[in-house]
C-alpha cells in the first residue's frame, strides 16, 4: 500500500499507528485503491473499515486503519473551512452587488445630465 501511495513504508506505518496525520489527498488515494468512497470510512454499514483496528484486503495488500477519529476530525475541519469560504463568498457577492448598483445609479445620473 505504501508503494501505491508513493510513500515510504516507514511513513505509511506512522499513519497506521496514528503517529502521523493523513492528508486529504492520501485519504482519497487510499479510497481509490480500496475501490470505496471516502465517505465509507465514516459510515458504519458493515462494508468496510471504521473503527480502531480492522483490516481490509485488496489485491494482496493488507491495509490497517486506526485513524477513524483523525479522519473524522479532518472531515469536520474541511466542512468548517468550506462553510467559512461560502460565507466569505456570500459577503463578497453582497459587496459586489452593492457596488454594481451604485455604478448603475451613477451611470443613469450621468446620462440625465
C-alpha positions in Angstrom: 0.0 0.0 0.0 2.8 2.4 0.9 4.3 1.9 -2.6 1.0 2.6 -4.2 0.7 5.8 -2.2 4.2 6.8 -3.3 5.5 7.0 0.2 8.0 5.0 2.3 6.9 2.1 4.4 8.1 3.9 7.5 5.9 6.9 6.7 2.9 4.7 6.0 3.5 2.8 9.2 3.3 6.1 11.1 -0.1 6.7 9.6 -1.2 3.2 10.5 0.0 3.7 14.1 -1.6 7.1 14.5 1.7 8.8 14.8 1.3 10.9 11.7 -1.6 12.8 10.1 -3.3 11.6 7.0 -3.8 14.2 4.2 -7.0 14.5 2.3 -5.2 13.6 -0.9 -3.8 10.4 0.7 -7.2 9.5 2.2 -8.7 9.9 -1.3 -6.0 7.8 -2.9 -6.5 5.1 -0.2 -10.2 5.0 -1.0 -9.4 4.7 -4.7 -7.0 1.8 -4.1 -9.6 0.1 -2.0 -12.3 0.9 -4.5 -14.5 2.6 -2.0 -15.8 6.1 -1.4 -14.1 8.3 1.2 -17.5 8.5 2.9 -17.3 4.8 3.6 -14.6 5.5 6.2 -17.1 7.4 8.2 -20.3 5.3 7.8 -20.9 2.3 9.9 -22.7 0.0 7.5 -20.5 -3.1 8.0 -19.0 -2.9 4.5 -15.6 -1.5 5.2 -13.1 -0.2 7.8 -14.4 2.1 10.5 -13.1 1.5 14.0 -9.6 1.4 15.5 -8.0 -1.7 14.1 -9.8 -3.6 11.4 -8.4 -4.9 8.1 -9.5 -4.5 4.5 -7.7 -6.7 2.0 -7.4 -5.7 -1.6 -5.1 -7.2 -4.3 -2.9 -9.0 -1.7 -2.4 -5.8 0.3 -3.3 -5.6 3.9 -4.3 -2.2 5.0 -5.0 -1.3 8.6 -6.7 1.9 9.5 -6.6 3.0 13.1 -7.3 6.6 12.3 -11.1 6.8 12.2 -11.1 9.6 14.7 -8.4 11.6 12.9 -10.2 11.1 9.6 -13.5 12.4 11.2 -11.7 15.4 12.6 -10.2 16.1 9.2 -13.6 15.8 7.6 -15.1 18.2 10.1 -12.3 20.6 9.6 -12.8 20.5 5.8 -16.5 21.1 6.2 -15.9 24.1 8.5 -13.4 25.5 6.0 -15.9 25.1 3.2 -18.6 26.8 5.3 -16.3 29.7 6.0 -15.5 30.0 2.3 -19.1 30.0 1.4 -19.8 32.7 4.0 -16.9 34.8 2.7 -18.2 34.4 -0.9 -21.7 35.4 0.1 -20.3 38.6 1.7 -18.3 39.3 -1.4 -21.4 38.8 -3.6 -23.3 41.3 -1.4 -20.5 43.8 -1.6 -20.1 43.5 -5.4 -23.9 43.7 -5.8 -24.0 47.0 -3.9 -21.1 48.4 -5.9 -22.8 47.3 -9.1 -26.0 49.0 -8.1 -24.0 52.2 -7.2 -22.3 52.2 -10.5 -25.6 51.7 -12.3 -27.1 54.6 -10.5 -24.1 56.8 -11.3 -24.5 55.8 -15.0 -28.2 56.7 -15.0 -27.5 60.1 -13.4 -24.7 60.9 -15.8 -27.0 60.1 -18.8 -29.6 62.6 -17.4 -27.0 65.4 -17.3 
